[in-house]
Every structure is written in structure tokens, then in C-alpha cells.
Amino acid sequence: MTFGQSTEILTDAGFDGYAVDFRRNTRTYYLPSGETLPLPTEPTSRVAERFDAETIREALREAQQLIPGYTYRGFCAKAAAAGCAGYVVSFLGKRVLYYGRTGESHTEYFPGTQPATNERQRD
């Protein structure tokens, strides 16, 4: 299932978004009512100390292009090895925030929703 397909299913079910924590191996889904649905995920490799946004962007491009051999599990391993401690998906904001152990981050906008340059600078 692609990210777009899963996004459509979750928004149709009424979710606002979700968060993935590679250090705790959890995924938490959020409803507008404030209810949450925390679920365990498969463990990933250790999260690297240094956040490498470029490697994370490369992993995202591989996922978006569905390159041969792509798997979500492989994406998670690559992201953790690049220092991604987790990410937050906002269906309302149409973006995903990837963050590292020391607070570095990379924001990836849903296709076709990237704001103007001056708006991104405020993020």
C-alpha cells in the first residue's frame, strides 16, 4: 500500500494524523476527539546520533517512486540509520515532520501542497 493509499483510508476513517517513534517502536493514531490509538511496530535498527536530512530525502524519493525492491521496513531502517528518531504525519497540515534525536527536522509536504518559500521559512 502506498503512502497516498494509506492516507486516504485513514482520513476517510476520521483520523487527523499519526506519529511513528523508532526508539519506542510505536505508531500512534490521532482522532479529532483527542482519542489515540497506540500500536506497537516492528523494531528498527538503532537510531543514529547524527540527523542526515539528505539521506532521509533520498529514502522518501525511493518510496515516492516505488523503486524496485522498496519496502516500508527498508525505508524505516534507512531513516533510522540516517538519524530519524521518528516522524509525525499531519493530514490536516498535509505534511510530515521527520525529526532527529537532538531536534533537527525535515518537513516533507504532501505532493502538490508545498507552500510558497516564505511560508516554509516560518516552519
N, C-alpha and C positions, 0 to 999 in steps of 0.2 A: 504494500500500500504506500502511495506517495504521501509526502507531507500535505499537499493540497487535498488529497482524498481524506486523510485523517482529520484535517482542519474542518472540512465540510461536515463530516459526520459529527464531530464534537460540537461545532456551533449549532447544528440542527438539533442536537440533544440539549442545548441550552447552556453550555459551558462558556465562561469568559476567557479561559486560558488554562495553562498548566505550567508547572515547574519541574525540571529534572535536576536532581542533585547526584552527581557522580561520586561524591565522597560518602554519601549515606546510602546510595543505591536505591533511591526512591523517585517516584514520579507522583506529583500531587495535582489533581484536577480541581479547578475552582468554579463554583456556581455563583451567580449574582446575589443569591440569598446569603452568602457568607459560608455556606456549607463547603466542605472539602472532601475529596476522596483520595486519600494517600494509598499508594500501592508500591510494593517492592519491585525493583527492576533487577535485571542480571548485573552482577558486578562487572565493572570495567577495570582497566589497568589503573595503577596509581596515577593520580593527577600530578602532572609535572609542576614544579615550582614556578617556572617562567611561563608567562602567558604569551603565546605566539599567534597574534591575530591573523597574520598572513596564512599560516598553516590551517587555521580554522576556516578562513575564507576558501581555501583550496578544497577542504573537505566538504564545504557547503556546495561549491560548484560541482563537485563529483556527484553529490546527492541530487542536485537540481537537474543535471544532465543524464542521470541514471546510467553512469558509465558501466560497462560490463564488469561484473563481479561486485558491484556496490551492494552493501548490506547496511542496515541501520546499526547493527552490532559493530561492524567495522568503522562506521562513522563515529560512534561513541568512543571506541578505542583510540582513534586518531585524534579526536577532540581532547580527550583526557591527556594523551601524550603531548599535546600542544598547550597544556596548562589550563584547559577549560574545566572549571570545577562544577559547572552546571549552566543551565540556561532557563530563561523564563519566556514563555510564549504568550503574547497578548493578542487575542483575537480582536478585541476592541481597538487596540492601537495598531494592529496589523504589522507587528514586528516581533522579532526575537532578540533578546538580550543575552549574549554569551558572556560569562564572567570568569575571572581567574581567582586564585587563592588570595591575592593581595588587592583585589578590587578593580583590576584592569577589565575593560569590557570592549565588546564589539557588538554593534547593533546591525541586524540584518532585517531589512524591510521586506514584506511580502511582495512578490512580483507585481510590478505596476503601481506600487503605492509609495515609492520613495519620495519624501518631501523635498522641497527646494533646499538648496545648500545652506541658506541662512537658518532654516528651521533645524537642520541636522546639527549645526554648531551649538545649539542650546542643549542638546541631549547630553 
